[in-house]
Amino acid sequence: MILVNSKERTRFVRFAIVGAIGAVIDFGIFNIMLASTSVPAVWCSAVSFVAAVLSNFFWNRYWTYPDSRSKPLSQQLLQFSLVSIAGLGIRIALFALLEKSLINLSAMLIPETFLQAQFVGHNTTLAFAILVVMLWNFFANRFWTYSDVE
């Protein structure tokens, strides 16, 4: 599909660009919340994810899939949200599973005078979770939410 169809490759690149914008929103809100509140990192991650999802939906609807208009906006938002909620479940599970290990690994590999192990571990965990969830989101949305495009 993506390898042989130039239109799908363009969609994937646009989806990835939208995802990069979402990642900036995600990382920004995550780190601001983590630094300024006492909310646990996993919940900061959930809040930042929701903000990124809303941004991603509108960018994808109007830029990545502008030819997807046979479904009402409300239906696509619902479908996109359900895919994203499943992605959030994947993300939270990965974050909870990997957080402590990656913080410990960061503490062993990076001197505290350079960067704090907790900062590196949290952000490495978040980056890995974002990559896994991006793949899930692209394929689930392409074949369900935006199934009305050729």
VEXVEX-227638 format. One record per atom (N, C-alpha, C): x, y, z. Coordinates in steps of 0.1 Angstrom, whole numbers, plus 2048, in hexadecimal, padded with zeros to 3 digits. Each point is the difference from the previous one (the first is absolute). Layout:
BEGIN
XYZ...
END
This chain:
BEGIN
8087F48007F880C80080980C80080780480B80880C80180C7FF7F68057F47FF80C7FF7F87FE8017F17F47FD7FB7FD8007F27F780C7FB7FA80680A7F680A7FC80580E8058038097F680580D8047F78088077F37FF7FE7F68088078007FB80F8017F38038017FC80D80D80480780B8007F980C8058067FF80E8047FA8097F77FD80E8037F880180D7F57F88017F880080B8087FC80D8087F67FF8087FC80B80980B8058078067F680980B8037F980C8077F48037FB7F880B8067FB7FB80E7FC7F48017FC7FB80D80C80180A80C7FD7FB80C80080980380F8047FE8097F680380E8037F680580B7F37FC7FE7F680480A8037F980D8057F48008047F980C80C8088068098057F880B8088067FB80C8077F78077FA7F980C8067FA7FB80D7F97F58007F97FB80C80B7FC80A80B7FB7FC80B7FC80980580D80880180B7F880580C8077F680580A7F37FF7FD7F68038098007F780C8027F37FD8007F580A80C80280A80C8017FA80C8018097FF80D8077FC80B7FA7FF80D8077F780080C7F37FB7FE7F780080B8057F680A8057F57FC8057F580980A80780A80A8067FA80B8058087FC80C8087F88097FB7FB80B8087F87FB80C7F77F67FE7F87FB80B8097F980A80A7F87FB8097F880980880A80880480B7FB80980A8077F88098097F38027FD7F980A8087F47FA8097FE7F37FF7F67FA8098057F48077F87FA8098047F48067F87F47FA7FB8027F57F97F57F980A7F57FB7FD7F38038097F67FB8038007F180C7FC7FC8048017F27F67F97F77FB7F48047F77F97F77F48087FD7FB8088097F38087FE80380C7F980C80680280580B7F78007FC7F28057F47FE8007FA7F27F27FF7FA7F77FC8087F27FE7FB7FA80D7FC80280B8097FB80D7FD8068067F380D7FE7FF8078067F47FC7F87F47FD7F38017FB7F87F57F38057FA7F78038097F28057FC80280D7F880880980580280D7F98067FE7F280A7F67FF8067FD7F37F57FA7F77F87F78057F67F97F87F680A7FA7FC80A8077F780A7FB8068087F480D8048028078077F68017F77F48047F38028037F77F57F37FD7F87F47FF8077F47FE7F97FD80B7F580180C8057FD80B7F780A8017F480D7FF80380A8007F67FE7F47F67FD7F48057FE7F57F77F38017F87F68058067F38017F880280A7F580680B80380180B7F680C8007F780B7F980480C8007F78047F37FB8007F68098047F27FC7F67F97F77F38028057F57F97F97F580A7FC80480B7F87F680A7FC7F57FA7F78027F47FA7F77FA7F77F67F780880180080D7F77F78087F58098067F58007F87F58098047F37F97FF8007F37FD7F37F97FF7FA7FD80E80980080A7FC7FE80E7FF80D8077F68028097FE80C80780C80280980380D80380B8048097FE7F880E7F48008057FE7FA80D8037F18007FD7F97F58037F27FF80F7FE7FF8078087F880E7FE7FF80780480D7FC80A80780580380D7FE7F580A7F57FA8007FD7F58098097F47FD8017FD7F38097F57FC80F80380380480C7FD80E8048038027FF80F7F780480780180080F8017F28057F87F77FB8007F280480D7F97FD8068037F480D7FB7FC80A80680A7FF80D8038098068098007FB80E7F37FD8057FF7FA80D8077F38017FE7F87F58077F380080F80380080580A7F880E80480080480480E7F880880780380480D8027F480A7F77F67FE8027F480880D7F97FD8047FF7F480D7FB7FC80B8088067FF80D7FF80A80A8058027FF80F7F58008078007FF80F8077F38047FC7F57FA8067F380380F8007FE8048057F480E8017FD80780980A7FA80B80380780A8098027F980E7F57FA8058017FA80D80A7F58008007F87F58097F57FF80F8047FF80380B7F980E8037FD80680B8087F780880780580C80780C7FE8097FE7F780A80A7FE80A80D7FA7FA7FE7F77F780C7FA7F980880A7F97FA8097F880780A7F980680B8087F980380B80680980A80D7FA8067FF7F380480C7F980580B7FF7F67FD7FD7F480A7FF7F580680E7FE7F880A80080580E7FE80A80480B7FD7FB80C80880380C80E7FA7FE8007F47FA80D7F97FE8088067F57F98057F58078047F480380F8007F980880780180F7FE80480680E80B80780080480780C7F680A8057FD80080D7F680A80680480E7FD80D8037FE80480E7FE7FC8047F27FD7F77F77FC8037F27F18027FF7F87F68047F28008007FB7F780B7F48038057FB7F780B7FA7F47F98037F58077FC7F37FB7F17FF7FE7F980680A7F17FF7FF7FB8077F480580C7FD7FC8087F48037F77F380C7FB7FF8037F87F47F77F38007FF7FA80B7F87F38007F18037FC7FA80B8067F28037FD7FF8037F18098087FB7FE8057F28047F47F68097F88038037F47F87F37F78007FB7FE80B7F47F78017F48067F87FE80D8017F68077F98027FF7F180D8027FB8037FF7F27FD7F37FA8047F58077FE7F37FC7F17FD7FF7F880480A7F27FE8007F98087F480580C7FE7FA8087F58037F97F280B7FA7FE8037F97F37F77F47FE7FF7F880B7F77F47FF7F28047FD7FB80A8077F28057FF7FE8067F280A8077FB7FF8077F37FD7F57F58077F58017FD7F67F67F27FA8017FC7FD80D7F27FC8027F680A7FB80280C8037F780B7FC7FF8017F180B8007F98008027F27F77F57F98047F38037F97F57F97F17FF8057FD80280C7F27FF8057F880B7FA80580C8007F980B7FA7FF7FF7F180A7FC7FA7FF7FF7F17F67F67FC7FE7F58077F77F67FB7F28008077FF80980A7F38018067FB80F8008068098067FC80E8017FF8067F280B7FE7F88008067F27FF7F57F67F77F78027FE7F57F67F98047F47FB80C8007F88057F48098077F580D8008028098057F68067F47F78028037F48057F67F780E7FD802
END
